């Protein structure tokens, strides 16, 4: 299916970060996520009792798949079918296209489908043939594929990221953030950039080697929103300036290459050197999984939120999203 053939009507499908306004984030999502924190503390509720989800992933996942499954469970619903390798263990292995797969799943009448796709605009294609809500659990921007508004996004990761920033820093307006690593292939930094563009006075430092710089479509969007951004190759240059360091791994499965030990290319490591430079109240984030881009000694620093607050925020925001989509009047 070509991009021009896709007709997207939006909510309750969750496809890309640009769908959502600042007002919706602050007045709806953040508020409901705080309520969901209390639901978890109370060990759940039955607001989604009797509702069923399908978790259909063309790429393996730990955090996103588990987060959605726990979100359904805490709200009283359940995931009735789940696969984390649909490319190999589904009709896709014999050439079935995504549109047909979604229409078949649609016939079983689930209440929501979580979809991670390993190619561009997968969630968009799924939404175009489904009346059942499709939630984009991450898709890819393959090398050489045309870049579009829908390419390479992970909107629910961006939700949890901005919620974490809001909760830890007390606000998003006026913050400065360094996004570090493989920005050309990272879907989380694309969606996060789109959401941060909705706030005032934000400054983004894109820290990467030249072969891994943020793609032009995101930069163009930020320019249209009058968001300040610049590109640097050394995290040490901006570590003392930022409120958030958002570290990312090298996306080797997408052909990404970063030699973090070759300082002639730049400095892209989150380590003790950077810790000493950072503001005392700043935070260190990572969408995970972490490989070699954050040294283990950083984990115990109180500014490191990637194994604690950020993961919990994923549960709360996804619970909030599911409640708003499936039980808006509850």
Buried (B, 14 or more C-beta within 10 A) or exposed (E): EEBEEBEBEEEBBBBBBBBBEBEBBBEBBBEBBEEBBEBBEEEBBEBBEEBBBBBBBBBEBEBBBBBBBBBBBBBBBBBBEBBBBBBEEBEBEEEEEBBEBBEEBBEEEBBBBBBBBBBBBBBBBBBBBBEBBBBBBBBBBBEEEEBBBBBBBBBBBBBBBBBBBBBBBEEBEEBBBBBBBBBBBBBBBBBBBBBBBBBEEBBBBBBBBEEBBBBEBBBEBBEEBEBEBEBBBEBBBBBEBBBBBBBBBBBEEBBBEBEBEEEEBBBBBBBEEBBEBBBEEBBBBBBBEBEEBBBEEBEEBEBBBBEEBBBBBBBBBBBBBBBBBBBEEE
